[in-house]
Amino acid sequence: MKHCMKLTFIIDFILIGILFFSYYLERHVGLLLYTLINIAFMIVFVLFSLVVIITAKNIHRDAKNKVIPLICIQIIPCVFFPLAVFKFKMPDRIALKIEVPKLERRIASMSKEELEDSGVLVFEPYIISVWEPGFLDDQLVLVYDSTDELGKGMTEKHFIPVGKLYPVIRAGTCFYLCDLER
């Protein structure tokens, strides 16, 4: 029974790690492989739960009273925790904490022409870097706003020459994760 609990907690920590760093995992292995990894973890959890219940039932009649609560407790991290993580956009928030200082150093060390050559869009007062490629005419971008206008109107749309910016998350001082509609 102790080994089952240890394995349960190991599965939980792996799941939490995958959830929190899913932005990087999805970016490096691709969306299809990332989705398959998530499905595999759910299947492993279900199979593990069934094996634990069957084994406990066959070994001890008393063990069933200990195993069923363990499985019920396991449902919380495997079902409700991922929903909460994605509702509050935790993978993006963690990735923003890592990526904003990198972009800040890049902006400080490069001229406007060098930034444009590296694939960053520059529209005064905004410097726009692609966050996620997007689908059709909609994508997430990381925006540096030197005047901090985006912070004053987080619910408003802001027009730029290539489309409209909708702020989603404040990523730092003058940095915002925005939805760009072209």
One Martini backbone bead per residue (centre of mass of N, CA, C, O) as a GRO file, in nm:
protein
  182
    1MET     BB    1   0.057   0.064  -0.019
    2LYS     BB    2   0.303   0.256  -0.006
    3HIS     BB    3   0.383   0.226  -0.305
    4CYS     BB    4   0.123   0.346  -0.420
    5MET     BB    5   0.153   0.626  -0.293
    6LYS     BB    6   0.422   0.697  -0.421
    7LEU     BB    7   0.328   0.666  -0.716
    8THR     BB    8   0.106   0.875  -0.699
    9PHE     BB    9   0.293   1.120  -0.633
   10ILE     BB   10   0.467   1.097  -0.884
   11ILE     BB   11   0.241   1.141  -1.088
   12ASP     BB   12   0.162   1.420  -0.980
   13PHE     BB   13   0.437   1.567  -1.026
   14ILE     BB   14   0.447   1.518  -1.329
   15LEU     BB   15   0.181   1.657  -1.397
   16ILE     BB   16   0.254   1.935  -1.283
   17GLY     BB   17   0.503   1.981  -1.460
   18ILE     BB   18   0.356   1.962  -1.730
   19LEU     BB   19   0.158   2.192  -1.678
   20PHE     BB   20   0.355   2.432  -1.607
   21PHE     BB   21   0.549   2.345  -1.879
   22SER     BB   22   0.364   2.332  -2.145
   23TYR     BB   23   0.472   2.553  -2.323
   24TYR     BB   24   0.752   2.419  -2.376
   25LEU     BB   25   0.663   2.137  -2.456
   26GLU     BB   26   0.487   2.222  -2.698
   27ARG     BB   27   0.719   2.377  -2.849
   28HIS     BB   28   0.925   2.123  -2.872
   29VAL     BB   29   0.717   1.866  -2.955
   30GLY     BB   30   0.436   1.949  -3.003
   31LEU     BB   31   0.099   1.917  -3.004
   32LEU     BB   32   0.060   1.616  -3.058
   33LEU     BB   33   0.263   1.498  -2.850
   34TYR     BB   34   0.148   1.647  -2.607
   35THR     BB   35  -0.134   1.515  -2.618
   36LEU     BB   36  -0.031   1.223  -2.591
   37ILE     BB   37   0.095   1.258  -2.312
   38ASN     BB   38  -0.167   1.331  -2.162
   39ILE     BB   39  -0.321   1.073  -2.234
   40ALA     BB   40  -0.119   0.875  -2.108
   41PHE     BB   41  -0.154   0.974  -1.815
   42MET     BB   42  -0.453   0.900  -1.793
   43ILE     BB   43  -0.422   0.599  -1.852
   44VAL     BB   44  -0.226   0.534  -1.625
   45PHE     BB   45  -0.415   0.615  -1.398
   46VAL     BB   46  -0.645   0.417  -1.456
   47LEU     BB   47  -0.478   0.156  -1.448
   48PHE     BB   48  -0.361   0.194  -1.168
   49SER     BB   49  -0.632   0.201  -1.019
   50LEU     BB   50  -0.727  -0.081  -1.101
   51VAL     BB   51  -0.490  -0.242  -0.985
   52VAL     BB   52  -0.522  -0.150  -0.693
   53ILE     BB   53  -0.809  -0.253  -0.648
   54ILE     BB   54  -0.766  -0.551  -0.722
   55THR     BB   55  -0.533  -0.610  -0.527
   56ALA     BB   56  -0.675  -0.523  -0.263
   57LYS     BB   57  -0.912  -0.722  -0.287
   58ASN     BB   58  -0.733  -0.986  -0.287
   59ILE     BB   59  -0.567  -0.943  -0.022
   60HIS     BB   60  -0.775  -0.734   0.122
   61ARG     BB   61  -1.065  -0.627   0.265
   62ASP     BB   62  -0.953  -0.364   0.414
   63ALA     BB   63  -0.805  -0.212   0.175
   64LYS     BB   64  -1.053  -0.081   0.041
   65ASN     BB   65  -1.074   0.157   0.251
   66LYS     BB   66  -0.791   0.282   0.142
   67VAL     BB   67  -0.817   0.297  -0.174
   68ILE     BB   68  -1.064   0.468  -0.248
   69PRO     BB   69  -0.964   0.739  -0.126
   70LEU     BB   70  -0.709   0.753  -0.302
   71ILE     BB   71  -0.861   0.775  -0.572
   72CYS     BB   72  -1.027   1.025  -0.502
   73ILE     BB   73  -0.780   1.206  -0.450
   74GLN     BB   74  -0.659   1.163  -0.742
   75ILE     BB   75  -0.876   1.317  -0.905
   76ILE     BB   76  -0.799   1.605  -0.837
   77PRO     BB   77  -0.518   1.628  -0.989
   78CYS     BB   78  -0.629   1.492  -1.271
   79VAL     BB   79  -0.881   1.703  -1.313
   80PHE     BB   80  -0.905   1.981  -1.149
   81PHE     BB   81  -0.619   2.101  -1.173
   82PRO     BB   82  -0.602   2.143  -1.482
   83LEU     BB   83  -0.844   2.335  -1.497
   84ALA     BB   84  -0.724   2.555  -1.311
   85VAL     BB   85  -0.461   2.609  -1.462
   86PHE     BB   86  -0.605   2.699  -1.738
   87LYS     BB   87  -0.786   2.923  -1.625
   88PHE     BB   88  -0.516   3.087  -1.501
   89LYS     BB   89  -0.267   3.058  -1.698
   90MET     BB   90   0.004   2.926  -1.579
   91PRO     BB   91   0.197   2.859  -1.815
   92ASP     BB   92   0.216   3.152  -1.913
   93ARG     BB   93   0.313   3.284  -1.649
   94ILE     BB   94   0.576   3.123  -1.626
   95ALA     BB   95   0.691   3.191  -1.907
   96LEU     BB   96   0.691   3.499  -1.862
   97LYS     BB   97   0.900   3.503  -1.628
   98ILE     BB   98   1.124   3.403  -1.835
   99GLU     BB   99   1.084   3.580  -2.112
  100VAL     BB  100   1.084   3.885  -2.038
  101PRO     BB  101   1.386   3.927  -1.966
  102LYS     BB  102   1.488   3.846  -2.245
  103LEU     BB  103   1.341   4.071  -2.406
  104GLU     BB  104   1.456   4.307  -2.245
  105ARG     BB  105   1.753   4.258  -2.327
  106ARG     BB  106   1.705   4.272  -2.633
  107ILE     BB  107   1.596   4.563  -2.643
  108ALA     BB  108   1.847   4.699  -2.505
  109SER     BB  109   2.073   4.577  -2.723
  110MET     BB  110   1.890   4.679  -2.963
  111SER     BB  111   1.793   4.801  -3.243
  112LYS     BB  112   1.536   4.858  -3.450
  113GLU     BB  113   1.658   4.704  -3.695
  114GLU     BB  114   1.742   4.445  -3.543
  115LEU     BB  115   1.459   4.369  -3.447
  116GLU     BB  116   1.327   4.343  -3.729
  117ASP     BB  117   1.533   4.118  -3.827
  118SER     BB  118   1.437   3.915  -3.575
  119GLY     BB  119   1.096   3.936  -3.590
  120VAL     BB  120   1.022   4.211  -3.470
  121LEU     BB  121   0.775   4.432  -3.407
  122VAL     BB  122   0.760   4.795  -3.487
  123PHE     BB  123   0.531   5.013  -3.306
  124GLU     BB  124   0.470   5.297  -3.202
  125PRO     BB  125   0.512   5.197  -2.865
  126TYR     BB  126   0.552   4.905  -2.992
  127ILE     BB  127   0.680   4.572  -2.911
  128ILE     BB  128   0.653   4.270  -3.109
  129SER     BB  129   0.618   3.929  -3.004
  130VAL     BB  130   0.590   3.607  -3.063
  131TRP     BB  131   0.426   3.352  -2.881
  132GLU     BB  132   0.199   3.234  -3.076
  133PRO     BB  133   0.108   3.156  -3.390
  134GLY     BB  134  -0.174   3.055  -3.441
  135PHE     BB  135  -0.504   3.108  -3.603
  136LEU     BB  136  -0.515   3.257  -3.871
  137ASP     BB  137  -0.592   3.591  -3.737
  138ASP     BB  138  -0.488   3.461  -3.455
  139GLN     BB  139  -0.267   3.578  -3.185
  140LEU     BB  140  -0.004   3.558  -2.961
  141VAL     BB  141   0.155   3.837  -2.793
  142LEU     BB  142   0.444   4.017  -2.699
  143VAL     BB  143   0.431   4.335  -2.530
  144TYR     BB  144   0.599   4.644  -2.555
  145ASP     BB  145   0.509   4.936  -2.357
  146SER     BB  146   0.648   5.244  -2.308
  147THR     BB  147   0.364   5.398  -2.207
  148ASP     BB  148   0.141   5.206  -2.074
  149GLU     BB  149  -0.152   5.185  -2.220
  150LEU     BB  150  -0.248   4.890  -2.172
  151GLY     BB  151  -0.285   4.921  -1.856
  152LYS     BB  152  -0.527   5.127  -1.864
  153GLY     BB  153  -0.674   4.922  -2.099
  154MET     BB  154  -0.742   4.594  -2.055
  155THR     BB  155  -1.042   4.592  -2.215
  156GLU     BB  156  -0.926   4.720  -2.458
  157LYS     BB  157  -0.872   4.814  -2.778
  158HIS     BB  158  -0.578   4.827  -2.995
  159PHE     BB  159  -0.449   5.004  -3.258
  160ILE     BB  160  -0.270   4.879  -3.539
  161PRO     BB  161  -0.150   4.833  -3.856
  162VAL     BB  162  -0.212   4.495  -3.827
  163GLY     BB  163  -0.442   4.561  -3.593
  164LYS     BB  164  -0.562   4.416  -3.287
  165LEU     BB  165  -0.530   4.471  -2.935
  166TYR     BB  166  -0.567   4.233  -2.656
  167PRO     BB  167  -0.537   4.224  -2.338
  168VAL     BB  168  -0.462   3.955  -2.101
  169ILE     BB  169  -0.163   3.986  -1.964
  170ARG     BB  170   0.035   4.095  -1.712
  171ALA     BB  171   0.397   4.052  -1.725
  172GLY     BB  172   0.489   4.352  -1.658
  173THR     BB  173   0.665   4.618  -1.700
  174CYS     BB  174   0.528   4.697  -2.006
  175PHE     BB  175   0.415   4.396  -2.022
  176TYR     BB  176   0.216   4.198  -2.264
  177LEU     BB  177  -0.038   3.973  -2.322
  178CYS     BB  178  -0.172   3.940  -2.653
  179ASP     BB  179  -0.432   3.971  -2.878
  180LEU     BB  180  -0.403   3.929  -3.234
  181GLU     BB  181  -0.592   4.091  -3.482
  182ARG     BB  182  -0.591   4.093  -3.847
   0.00000   0.00000   0.00000
